[in-house]
Amino acid sequence: MAVLWVASAVGLLVVAPLVILLATNVIRPALECARYADDILAHGVGITVALEPVPALLVTRERVGEVTQNAVAYVGALRRLVAGAPATD
């Protein structure tokens, strides 16, 4: 009977705190990982918000092409006008 009391005391005084210590050492990094995951999620959402206007770049590229063509045509017309204008002294 005394052995049972000693084993119970050892279980309560040694094993239980050891289990709690080991559990704490496992739970603390797990909670840190959860914080990192939340941080990654928040920044991932921020990146998607920043990338929303990217499809508009296709329209911008088309418009730049149109403006370039119009500018080339304008410069060509100016060259023709200047080449055909009489010289003034």
N, C-alpha and C positions, 0 to 999 in steps of 0.2 A: 504494500500500500504506500509505503514511503517512496518507493521508486516511482510510482505513478505521480505523486506530488512533485517530486524533483523533475521529472520529465515535463510535467505541465508548467512548472516554473521556468524551466529552460526554454520551453516553447514560447512562453509569454515574454520572457525577458531578453531572449537572444534571437529566436527565429522570427518573431513578429516584427521587431524593429528592422531586422535585416531584410525582410520582405518589403517593408515600407520603403526602406532606403533604395532597394533595387527598383521598385516600382517608380519611385521619384526620378531615378536616373533614366528611366525609359520614357516616362510621361513628359518630362521637361523638354527633351529634344523633339518629341512628337508635337508639342504645342508650338515650339519654335518653327517647325516645318509648316504648321497650319498658318502661322503668321506670315511666313514667306509666301505661301500659296495665295493668301489673301492679297498680299502686296503685288504679286505677279498678276493676279486677276484685275486689280485696280489699274495697273499700268497697261495691261493688255486692252482694257476697255478704252483707255486714253489713246492708245495707238490707233484703234479702229475709228475713233472720233476724228483723229488727225488725218486718216486716210479716206474719209468720206468724199472729199472733193477730187480725188484722183480720176474718176471717170470724166470729169470736166476737162481734164488735160487732153483728151482725144478731140474734143470740140475746139479747144485752144489750138491744137496742132493744125487742124483743118483751116481755122481762121488765119493762122500765120501763113499757111501756104497760099491762101487767097490774097492776103495783103502783099505777100512777096510777088505774086504774079502781077497784081495791079501796079505795084511800085516799078517793076521792070517795064511794064507797058508804058507807064508815065514817063520814065526816064528815056525810053526809046522815042516817045513822041516829042519830048523836049529836044532831044538830039536832032531829030528831023527838022524841027522849027528853027533851031539855032543854025543848022547847016544850010537851011534855005533862006535865012535872013540876010539882007545886004549888010556889008561891013560899014560901020560908021566911024569917021575920023574927026 
